[in-house]
Amino acid sequence: MNPLEQEIAAEIARRGPMSFARFMALALYHPRWGYYSRGAGIGRDFHTSPEIHPLFGALIARQVAECWELLDRPATMDVVELGGGNGGLAASLLRELKQEWPACAAAVCYRIVERSAALRARQRQRLRGLPVSWGGVPRVVQGLVLSNEFFDALPVHLVIVRQGQLREQYVDWTGEEFRFVEGPPSTRRLAAYFQRVGVQPVEDIPLEVNLAATTVIKQIGRALHRGWVITIDYGAPAALRYDPQRFRGVLTCYAGGSWNYEPLRRVGEQDITAHIDFTALSRWGREVGLQPVGLLTQREFLRNLGLDAYLHALSERPLDLASWEWNREAMVQLAAPGGLGRFLVFGQAAGGASVLLMGFSGSQRAPLLRERARLRIPLLGGTDALPTEEG
Ligand SMILES: C[S@@+](CC[C@H](N)C(=O)[O-])C[C@H]1O[C@@H](n2cnc3c(N)ncnc32)[C@H](O)[C@@H]1O
């Protein structure tokens, strides 16, 4: 047993079985042994879009530039990134802005909201020299709140319906291993959740409920006075997300480059992640003034922002064959239909901000985004790369 497993077993011995949300919070974010608190993971156990190719951040920079223009080029504009991971999105986005839209770059106040101290340290090292601050969600945000694979890393409750009754799955310790036991729901919010998203949960199949996501989206909606929320993650609208016949997406764990469905094993040594219910983000967001502006696949979103033009321009760059292949493969991977390309991108607007964004509509209305004669293509292994020596 590792020290985290011992600590969780001791807590269960003292207080009885714990909700899976508590278990997952400890497994991922225990201050000393949690998977993310130790800084483990991204780039080793699993790969995220910003770390696959800096073009991901560069394309989102175009969206940021358009937002700045749509807000009438304010002197300052917030960009708040939730869950910065290794800092790849901030690095590529800010470098692209600085190169291509320096006036917008000068206006952007980039803030990373990151729970893990180890990851904050990594971000600080990678983003040295770039204008970034760290802290919580500011009380007032005018601009953009961005996230990639943030909501899927929030602790979820597990519920199951037995003979028409909603039950919760708790984690117990047998003396030898952790196992699930069932009991009444720990909070009324669980039953209310399904009513709210308009889904009758099926019987006898464990379902994840991300109450934390509803709390976070409300916090963001209250803070965002004018601007947009752009959430990139895997999942589906509730009707699909909670239909096991149509949607195959169970709690998944990542360790050492492979995945498994054993969240109670290797505690603190593997990522645990759940698919997002985008209907919940929409419903709870509406409560605090967030208006949905679009839900597209990542493939569609990146293509709307010009992915194909970059792929085309890459062919015209005088690269050696190996670099060309390496970059092209990674760029294509960002939009691969069976892979990252099927992630969803959800947009919400607040405070009367335009509901027509380039990423969702494909139309370039902002003059500043008009095609340049020559696209600057960020390349793998460039200044955006994660340093190999960790500080
Ligand atoms: C799956 S990783 C994604 C990282 C990064 N966005 C990427 O795409 O590579 C989830 C990130 O969210 C952070 N995180 C999770 N819960 C958080 C919270 N409540 N507040 C801030 N950061 C959080 C984790 O520490 C981690 O950096």
The ligand as a Gaussian input file, in Angstrom:
#p B3LYP/6-31G(d) Opt

LIG

0 1
 C       -6.091000      16.983000     -17.569000
 S       -5.132000      18.304000     -16.985000
 C       -5.170000      19.379000     -18.395000
 C       -4.041000      20.364000     -18.403000
 C       -3.957000      21.308000     -19.595000
 N       -5.118000      22.135000     -19.725000
 C       -3.700000      20.570000     -20.880000
 O       -4.561000      20.550000     -21.748000
 O       -2.603000      20.019000     -21.025000
 C       -6.173000      19.109000     -15.794000
 C       -5.563000      20.335000     -15.165000
 O       -6.532000      20.977000     -14.335000
 C       -5.938000      21.285000     -13.065000
 N       -7.023000      21.402000     -12.083000
 C       -7.893000      20.460000     -11.706000
 N       -8.772000      20.931000     -10.788000
 C       -8.485000      22.231000     -10.635000
 C       -9.061000      23.280000      -9.872000
 N      -10.109000      23.076000      -9.087000
 N       -8.516000      24.506000      -9.975000
 C       -7.466000      24.724000     -10.790000
 N       -6.853000      23.767000     -11.519000
 C       -7.359000      22.535000     -11.461000
 C       -4.980000      20.122000     -12.869000
 O       -4.048000      20.341000     -11.853000
 C       -4.365000      20.060000     -14.260000
 O       -3.431000      21.077000     -14.467000

